[in-house]
Amino acid sequence: MKNRTVARVLRLAALAAACCAGALAQCPPGGLAVVVNKANATEALSTAQLRRLVLGDLRSWPDKKAVSIVVPDQRSDAFKCLLSSVVRMSDSEYRRYVANIEFRGEEAVELRPAGSGAAAAKMVSGTAGAIAIVEASAVAAMAGSVRVLRINGKQPGEPGYPL
């Protein structure tokens, strides 16, 4: 009897690990990076602050400029990675969340999709309050036009970087 219980627990643990691995597999190799307009004074965010930005709970920067969020295409692995690792929601949960905001008559968060890292960099460099979540591999091509934020005190590629 004891061996059956142990076997069941091990099967459940394996199933849970497989599910979690599937969620993380959506993330692009190298993870994500968060970039802002060079005029933005913010140098770092916590994952909690980034989550509040994406959910629309934070609508302005400390200097009172409006936040404009540029994200990967909503069908992309990078966007799914953003939802699972930062927002901690599935695509359908996030859509319901946004629909609830609109249903209550509140202004929903506006996500501006960018088809590529170059398009995101162009959008961010041209808008003072813009922030973009892009694939970390695209950051090198953006070097002169935007600034990469530290997340939880870490830069992309550093050990312990959360995205």
C-alpha positions as CSV (number, residue, x, y, z in Angstrom):
1,M,0.0,0.0,0.0
2,K,2.8,2.4,0.9
3,N,4.6,1.7,-2.4
4,R,1.4,2.6,-4.4
5,T,1.1,5.9,-2.5
6,V,4.7,6.7,-3.2
7,A,4.3,5.8,-6.9
8,R,1.2,8.0,-7.2
9,V,3.0,10.9,-5.6
10,L,5.9,10.5,-8.0
11,R,3.6,10.3,-11.0
12,L,1.9,13.5,-9.9
13,A,5.2,15.2,-9.3
14,A,6.4,14.2,-12.8
15,L,3.1,15.4,-14.3
16,A,3.5,18.8,-12.5
17,A,7.1,19.1,-13.7
18,A,6.1,18.3,-17.3
19,C,3.4,21.0,-17.1
20,C,5.7,23.6,-15.7
21,A,8.4,22.7,-18.3
22,G,5.8,23.3,-21.0
23,A,5.0,26.7,-19.7
24,L,8.7,27.7,-19.6
25,A,9.3,26.2,-23.0
26,Q,7.3,29.1,-24.5
27,C,10.0,31.5,-23.6
28,P,12.5,32.4,-26.3
29,P,16.1,31.3,-25.9
30,G,17.9,33.9,-23.8
31,G,14.6,35.1,-22.3
32,L,13.2,38.6,-22.4
33,A,14.5,42.1,-21.9
34,V,12.7,45.3,-20.8
35,V,13.7,48.5,-22.6
36,V,12.6,52.1,-22.3
37,N,13.1,55.4,-24.0
38,K,16.5,56.9,-23.3
39,A,14.8,60.0,-21.7
40,N,13.1,57.8,-19.1
41,A,14.9,58.2,-15.7
42,T,13.8,54.8,-14.5
43,E,16.8,52.4,-14.4
44,A,15.3,49.3,-12.8
45,L,12.0,47.6,-12.0
46,S,11.0,44.7,-9.9
47,T,9.0,41.9,-11.4
48,A,6.0,43.1,-9.3
49,Q,6.3,46.6,-10.8
50,L,6.6,45.2,-14.3
51,R,3.5,43.1,-13.6
52,R,1.5,46.1,-12.4
53,L,2.6,48.0,-15.6
54,V,1.4,45.2,-17.9
55,L,-1.9,44.8,-16.0
56,G,-2.5,48.6,-16.2
57,D,-2.3,49.2,-12.4
58,L,0.5,51.6,-13.0
59,R,-0.3,54.2,-15.7
60,S,2.5,56.7,-15.3
61,W,6.2,57.0,-14.6
62,P,7.5,58.8,-11.5
63,D,8.0,61.9,-13.8
64,K,4.3,61.8,-14.6
65,K,4.7,60.7,-18.2
66,A,2.1,58.3,-19.4
67,V,3.2,54.7,-19.8
68,S,3.0,53.3,-23.3
69,I,3.5,49.5,-23.4
70,V,5.0,47.9,-26.5
71,V,4.8,44.1,-26.5
72,P,5.6,41.2,-28.9
73,D,2.8,40.0,-31.1
74,Q,0.2,38.4,-28.8
75,R,0.5,35.1,-30.7
76,S,4.3,34.9,-30.2
77,D,6.2,32.7,-27.7
78,A,7.7,35.9,-26.3
79,F,4.2,37.3,-25.4
80,K,3.2,34.0,-23.9
81,C,6.4,34.0,-21.9
82,L,5.6,37.5,-20.6
83,L,2.2,36.4,-19.5
84,S,3.4,33.2,-17.8
85,S,6.5,34.5,-16.1
86,V,5.5,38.1,-15.3
87,V,1.8,38.4,-15.3
88,R,1.3,34.8,-14.1
89,M,-1.8,34.3,-16.3
90,S,-2.6,32.3,-19.4
91,D,-3.6,34.1,-22.6
92,S,-7.3,33.4,-22.0
93,E,-7.0,34.6,-18.3
94,Y,-5.4,37.8,-19.4
95,R,-8.0,38.4,-22.1
96,R,-10.7,37.9,-19.4
97,Y,-8.9,40.3,-17.0
98,V,-8.8,43.0,-19.7
99,A,-12.5,42.4,-20.6
100,N,-13.4,42.8,-16.9
101,I,-11.7,46.1,-16.8
102,E,-13.6,47.3,-19.9
103,F,-16.9,45.9,-18.5
104,R,-16.5,47.9,-15.3
105,G,-16.1,51.0,-17.5
106,E,-12.5,51.5,-16.6
107,E,-9.8,52.3,-19.2
108,A,-8.2,49.1,-20.2
109,V,-4.4,48.8,-20.6
110,E,-3.4,49.4,-24.2
111,L,-0.7,47.1,-25.5
112,R,1.0,48.2,-28.7
113,P,2.2,45.2,-30.6
114,A,5.5,45.2,-32.4
115,G,6.3,42.6,-34.9
116,S,10.1,42.6,-34.2
117,G,12.7,44.0,-31.9
118,A,13.6,46.7,-34.4
119,A,10.0,47.8,-34.6
120,A,9.8,47.8,-30.8
121,A,13.0,49.9,-30.6
122,K,11.6,52.4,-33.1
123,M,8.4,52.7,-31.2
124,V,10.1,53.1,-27.8
125,S,12.7,55.6,-29.1
126,G,10.0,57.8,-30.5
127,T,7.7,57.9,-27.4
128,A,9.0,59.4,-24.1
129,G,7.0,57.1,-21.8
130,A,7.3,53.9,-23.8
131,I,8.4,50.6,-22.4
132,A,8.9,47.4,-24.5
133,I,9.3,43.8,-23.6
134,V,11.4,42.2,-26.3
135,E,13.5,39.1,-26.8
136,A,16.8,39.5,-25.1
137,S,18.6,38.4,-28.3
138,A,17.3,41.6,-30.0
139,V,18.8,44.0,-27.5
140,A,22.2,44.2,-29.2
141,A,20.6,45.6,-32.3
142,M,18.8,48.3,-30.3
143,A,21.9,49.4,-28.3
144,G,22.0,53.1,-29.4
145,S,18.3,53.9,-29.4
146,V,16.9,52.5,-26.1
147,R,18.0,51.7,-22.5
148,V,17.8,48.2,-21.0
149,L,16.2,48.2,-17.5
150,R,17.5,46.0,-14.7
151,I,14.8,43.6,-13.4
152,N,15.1,42.7,-9.7
153,G,18.6,44.3,-9.9
154,K,19.8,42.0,-12.7
155,Q,20.6,42.6,-16.4
156,P,19.6,40.1,-19.1
157,G,22.1,37.3,-19.1
158,E,23.2,37.7,-15.5
159,P,22.6,34.8,-13.1
160,G,19.3,35.2,-11.4
161,Y,17.7,37.4,-14.1
162,P,14.0,36.6,-13.8
163,L,13.0,36.9,-17.4
